[in-house]
Amino acid sequence: MSLIAIIIITLAIGIIPGGILLLRKSAKKFNLTPEQLLKIKQRNEMLDKEDQEEQDKK
């Protein structure tokens, strides 16, 4: 194997796990207020009803 191929493989092996670890570290949960959670639940229920009505029409 040439030196360039070894360097590219080493970089790939370092970049991929590094990117995954960076994503894992930077991922955080949303701190939503109870009011926001209620709005989300209401919106989801409305969308579910619309989907159900659409399925019933077919």
Distance bins in CASP14 RR format, pairs under 12 A and 6 or more apart:
PFRMAT RR
TARGET T0000
AUTHOR 0000-0000-0000
RMODE 2
METHOD distances of the structure
MODEL  1
1 7 0 0 0 0 0 1 0 0 0 0 0
1 8 0 0 0 0 0 1 0 0 0 0 0
1 9 0 0 0 0 1 0 0 0 0 0 0
1 10 0 0 0 0 0 1 0 0 0 0 0
2 8 0 0 0 0 1 0 0 0 0 0 0
2 9 0 0 0 0 0 1 0 0 0 0 0
3 9 0 0 0 0 0 1 0 0 0 0 0
3 10 0 0 0 0 0 1 0 0 0 0 0
4 10 0 0 0 0 0 1 0 0 0 0 0
4 11 0 0 0 0 0 1 0 0 0 0 0
5 11 0 0 0 0 0 1 0 0 0 0 0
5 12 0 0 0 0 0 1 0 0 0 0 0
6 12 0 0 0 0 0 1 0 0 0 0 0
6 13 0 0 0 0 0 1 0 0 0 0 0
7 13 0 0 0 0 0 1 0 0 0 0 0
7 14 0 0 0 0 0 1 0 0 0 0 0
8 14 0 0 0 0 0 1 0 0 0 0 0
8 15 0 0 0 0 0 1 0 0 0 0 0
9 15 0 0 0 0 0 1 0 0 0 0 0
9 16 0 0 0 0 0 1 0 0 0 0 0
10 16 0 0 0 0 0 1 0 0 0 0 0
11 17 0 0 0 0 0 1 0 0 0 0 0
11 18 0 0 0 0 0 1 0 0 0 0 0
12 18 0 0 0 0 0 1 0 0 0 0 0
12 19 0 0 0 0 0 1 0 0 0 0 0
13 19 0 0 0 0 0 1 0 0 0 0 0
13 20 0 0 0 0 0 1 0 0 0 0 0
14 20 0 0 0 0 0 1 0 0 0 0 0
14 21 0 0 0 0 0 1 0 0 0 0 0
14 22 0 0 0 0 0 1 0 0 0 0 0
15 21 0 0 0 0 0 1 0 0 0 0 0
15 22 0 0 0 0 0 1 0 0 0 0 0
16 22 0 0 0 0 0 1 0 0 0 0 0
16 23 0 0 0 0 0 1 0 0 0 0 0
17 23 0 0 0 0 0 1 0 0 0 0 0
17 24 0 0 0 0 0 1 0 0 0 0 0
18 24 0 0 0 0 1 0 0 0 0 0 0
18 25 0 0 0 0 1 0 0 0 0 0 0
18 26 0 0 0 0 0 1 0 0 0 0 0
19 25 0 0 0 0 1 0 0 0 0 0 0
19 26 0 0 0 0 1 0 0 0 0 0 0
19 27 0 0 0 0 0 1 0 0 0 0 0
20 26 0 0 0 0 0 1 0 0 0 0 0
20 27 0 0 0 0 0 1 0 0 0 0 0
21 27 0 0 0 0 0 1 0 0 0 0 0
30 36 0 0 0 0 1 0 0 0 0 0 0
30 37 0 0 0 0 1 0 0 0 0 0 0
30 40 0 0 0 0 1 0 0 0 0 0 0
31 37 0 0 0 0 0 1 0 0 0 0 0
32 38 0 0 0 0 1 0 0 0 0 0 0
32 39 0 0 0 0 1 0 0 0 0 0 0
32 40 1 0 0 1 0 0 0 0 0 0 0
32 41 0 0 0 0 0 1 0 0 0 0 0
33 39 0 0 0 0 1 0 0 0 0 0 0
33 40 0 0 0 0 0 1 0 0 0 0 0
34 40 0 0 0 0 0 1 0 0 0 0 0
34 41 0 0 0 0 0 1 0 0 0 0 0
35 41 0 0 0 0 0 1 0 0 0 0 0
35 42 0 0 0 0 0 1 0 0 0 0 0
36 42 0 0 0 0 0 1 0 0 0 0 0
36 43 0 0 0 0 0 1 0 0 0 0 0
37 43 0 0 0 0 0 1 0 0 0 0 0
37 44 0 0 0 0 0 1 0 0 0 0 0
38 44 0 0 0 0 0 1 0 0 0 0 0
38 45 0 0 0 0 0 1 0 0 0 0 0
39 45 0 0 0 0 0 1 0 0 0 0 0
39 46 0 0 0 0 0 1 0 0 0 0 0
40 46 0 0 0 0 0 1 0 0 0 0 0
40 47 0 0 0 0 0 1 0 0 0 0 0
41 47 0 0 0 0 0 1 0 0 0 0 0
41 48 0 0 0 0 0 1 0 0 0 0 0
42 48 0 0 0 0 0 1 0 0 0 0 0
42 49 0 0 0 0 0 1 0 0 0 0 0
43 49 0 0 0 0 0 1 0 0 0 0 0
43 50 0 0 0 0 0 1 0 0 0 0 0
44 50 0 0 0 0 0 1 0 0 0 0 0
44 51 0 0 0 0 0 1 0 0 0 0 0
45 51 0 0 0 0 0 1 0 0 0 0 0
45 52 0 0 0 0 0 1 0 0 0 0 0
46 52 0 0 0 0 0 1 0 0 0 0 0
46 53 0 0 0 0 0 1 0 0 0 0 0
47 53 0 0 0 0 0 1 0 0 0 0 0
47 54 0 0 0 0 0 1 0 0 0 0 0
48 54 0 0 0 0 0 1 0 0 0 0 0
48 55 0 0 0 0 0 1 0 0 0 0 0
49 55 0 0 0 0 0 1 0 0 0 0 0
49 56 0 0 0 0 0 1 0 0 0 0 0
50 56 0 0 0 0 0 1 0 0 0 0 0
50 57 0 0 0 0 0 1 0 0 0 0 0
51 57 0 0 0 0 0 1 0 0 0 0 0
51 58 0 0 0 0 0 1 0 0 0 0 0
52 58 0 0 0 0 0 1 0 0 0 0 0
END
